[in-house]
Structures are given as C-alpha cells and as structure tokens.
Amino acid sequence: MPSRVILFSTDSCTFCVHARSLLAKRGVAFEEVNLGEHPELQAELADVTGLTSFPQIVVDGEPLGGFNELRAADKRGTLASWSTGVADGRRSPQEGAGL
C-alpha cells in the first residue's frame, strides 16, 4: 500500500520547491497544502509537528521533517518505498489534510 505523503508549504519557500521537485522526480504521490496565507493554520501545524519552518512533510500521519530530512530519506532509499508513480495533488488549506 502506498504511503500518504503531505507536503505543507508556503508561497515564497525555495526549499518547498525543492521538496516538491524531489518527490515528483522519485514518483512519489503527494498532497500539497499551501499555508502561505493562513498563519493561524501554520501555528496549528507547529503544535502538531513541533516544527515552525517550511516545508513540513508528513508521511502516514507522522511528521518526517523538512527538506533536509526528505533528502536523507531519499539517500536511505526510503522514498522508493513511497513511490506509486508521479501524482501531484494540491489542496487548499480549507480542504484540510487530515494528519
């Protein structure tokens, strides 16, 4: 069963762009939730993950971390186990991401 990967991003986040690109390059299906215009949701996410920087990647309901942790997972071969083919599902914060 493929992993559920959620990428929380903001508008002007270079590392978010890199994370999106790496996930797509490895064929990992993911949902992207842009919190750029929703600081109240950013604070709520920080309460859940313990992180305040972006991107934040959550896999199967568990916080992975940011871009550095994503790259480390890629180097360990972990992203290959998440792969289901290229799919990019962007969602608005109002749709929710259901951690």
Order of alpha helices (4+ residues) and beta strands (2+ residues): beta-alpha-beta-alpha-beta-beta-alpha-alpha-beta
